[in-house]
Amino acid sequence: MPDLNASTITSVRHACCSTVYSLGKNYNAHGASLIGACAGRLRKPNPVFSENERNETKMPPNKAVIVPGNGAGDVEHCNWYGWVKKELNKIPDMSCLLRNMPDPITARESVWLPFMEQELQCDQDTVIIGHSSGAAAAMRYAETHKVYALVLVGAYTSDLGDENEQESGYFNRPWLWEEIKANCRHIVQFGSADDPFLPWSEQQAVADGLGSQLHKYSDRGHFQSLHFPELVSAILSIHVGVE
């Protein structure tokens, strides 16, 4: 495991995609306006799933939303995002949404969560796929919103001593594990022991807190490949109810 100092983590967080995108290129006027428009505009938290709702499996999810890691730039051409979107759109009666995020470098919770609610319309029929910073956003979102399922890739629980992560706002309070579990029918997690940016202890803490269906690898790094068939299979299993 390499030394996870703040400068190392920051450089990687800003290069979640295989191509590094500068703040000036991505933080455009549209993104800046969305910060002002979205911050603080989340609706009141939805009630958690009742026991009957949690046990109801007749209706499969009809939408998946990919929430990318920060610094991803043009997300359609970054990592596995575009490929997974294409594959999920082949599933009958399911659509997959992938959008460039506002505030793409810092990925502030105060910007991303309202965007997920108002623009991406993540709801109780949605599978949220969160990668890296997107996994942190997905977990915080599910603390106060019903979603059909969470699929977390490269998830972690702390700011790792990194200034950018601290500024994002996700890690300034304890995680509400029980609320997340109560708001989701399914929680699937992908992690790799050789992730150069996340100690395994961080990923295991997520699995322990959520009781997730954990897929642990030893050779996937931070999951930055161009294809991710195991993720598609996991969502297909949820969709057809054979997991």
N, C-alpha and C positions, 0 to 999 in steps of 0.2 A: 504494500500500500504506500503510495507516494506521500510526501509531506503535504498536508492539506492546509497550507497557510492561506491567509486572506487573499494575497495577490494571485495565487494559483487559482483559487475558486472563482474570483472575480473574472479572470481572463476566460475561464471556461464558460461561466454563466453568460458572458457576452458573446460566446461563440457556440451556442447550442447547436446551430446548424454547422455543416461542414465548411460553409463560407462565412467569414466574419463580416457582420454588417455594422457600420458605425452608427452612433447615436444620431448624428446629423442626417443620415440617409433615411432613417426609419421614423424618427420623432418629428413627423411633419405637422402641418397646421391642423389636419384632421385629427391626429392623435392628441394634440394639445387641447383642441376644443372639447374632445370627449372627456378629458380629465375634469374640466370644469362642469361639463354637462352631466357626467355620471357620478362623480364623487358624492357620497352621502344620499343617494336616491334609491337605495334598496327598499323594497316593500317590507312590511312587517313579516317576521318569520312565519312560515307555514307550520301548521301542526304536524307532528310526526305521524307516520303510518300507524293506524290501529293494527291490532293483531290480525284481524280479518283481512285487512288490506295487505299486510305483509305475507299472508298465506295464499293470497289470490294469485294464481299464475296463468290464468286462462288467456289474458291479453298480453302478448309480447310487446316489448318496447318498439316504438315506431321511428325513433330518431337517435342518432349518435352525434355527439359534438366533441371534436378534438380541441383540447386546450393545450397549445404548444408550450414548450419551454421559452424562457425569455431570450431575447437576442436572436430569434429565429428568422427575422427578415421576411422574405416572401415564403410563407409557410407551405404553399403548394409544392415548392421545390426543395423543401428542407427535410432532412432525415426521412422517416418512413411515413410522414403525415399524408402526403398526396397519394401514395400507394394504398395506404389503409383506407382512405376516403373512397377511392375507386372500388376497392374490393367490397367494402360495406354497402355501397350503393347497389351492388349486385344482389343483395339479400332482398327477397320479396317483401314488400310493405315496410321497408326501412330506408331512411335517407340519412346521409352523413353530412354534417356541416363543418367546414373548416374555413376560418376567417383570420386575416391578419389582425393582431390584437393592438389596441391603443397602448400607449406607454410601454413599448415593447422591450425596453432595456431593464428598467426597474421593476416593471410588472406589479405596480402597486395594487394591493388588495382593494383600496378605495376606488380604483378605476376598473379593475378586471371583474370584480364580482357584480357590479351594476351592469357591465357590458354583457356578462354571461346571462343575467336575468332579462335585460331589456332588449338586447340585440340578438343574442343567440337563443334566447327563450328556453333555457334549460328548465325542465319541469319534471313531473312525476313519470312521464313516459320517455324520458331521455336517459341514455347511457352517456355519462361524461367520461371521456378518455383524457386523463391529465398526465402530461410528461414533465418531469422536473419541476420548474416553477408552476407549471400548469397542474401538477398533482397537488401542490400546496393550495392553489386556488380552488381546485375541485373539493378538497377536504373541507376548507373553510366554508365554501358554498353549501355543502351538505350539512353543515352544523345547523343551518336555519332554513333549508329548503328540502322538500321531498324530491328525490330523483329515483329513477328506476334502478340504476346501478352506477357504481364507480369502477373504473378500470385505471389503476394507478401505475405509472411507469417511472422508475427512478424517484420514488417518494422519500421524503425526509421530514424531520420534525423540528430542527433548530436552524438558526441562521449561520451556523458553522464559523462564527467569528468574522463573517464577511460584511462589510459596510453596506453593500448593495442589497444583500438579503435582509439586513436590519431595516433598511429604508422601505422595503416592500410592505412591511406591516403584518406579514403572516405569522411571525414568530414572537410577538410581543406579549403573548398570554398562553395559558395552557390550552391544549387541544381538548375538545369536547367529544371524546371518543363515543360515549354512549349515545349522544344526540346524532352523531353521524350514522352509527349503526341503525338507530331507530328510523332514520329518514331514507334508508336504502334497502332495497330487496337483495341486492348482490353487491359484494365488494371483492374485486379481483386485483391482485398486485403482482407486478413483475419487477424483480430486482436481480442484481448481479453482484457477486462477491468481489469482482475485480473492477467495480466502478471506480474510476480514478478520482472522482470528486466527492463521493458519498461513502463514508465508512459503512460497513455492513450493519453496525450497531444502530445507525440511523434508520436504515430500511427495516431492520427487525423490529424496532420500536413501533413503526407504523403497523406492521403485521400483528404485533402483540396487542396494540391498542384497539385495532379494528377487527381482529379475528379474521383477517382476510384470507381468501383462497390464494395462497402465495405460490408463485412460480419462481423458484430460485435457480439462477444460473451461475456459472463460474467464468464465463467467457464472453459476456455481452457488453462489458463496459457500461457506458451511460446510455445505451440503447440509441445509437445514432446511425444505424444502418439504413439502407434505402427500402428494405422490406421487413415486414413483421408478421409472418403468417400465424404465429402462435397467438398473437393478440386477436387477429380476425377469428380464429377458431374459438377463442374464449367467448367472444361476443356472439358468435353463431350459436354456441351452446346455450347461452343465456336466452337468445331469441327463440330457439326451438324448444327450450325447456328440458334439455337432456343433460345438463351439467351435473 
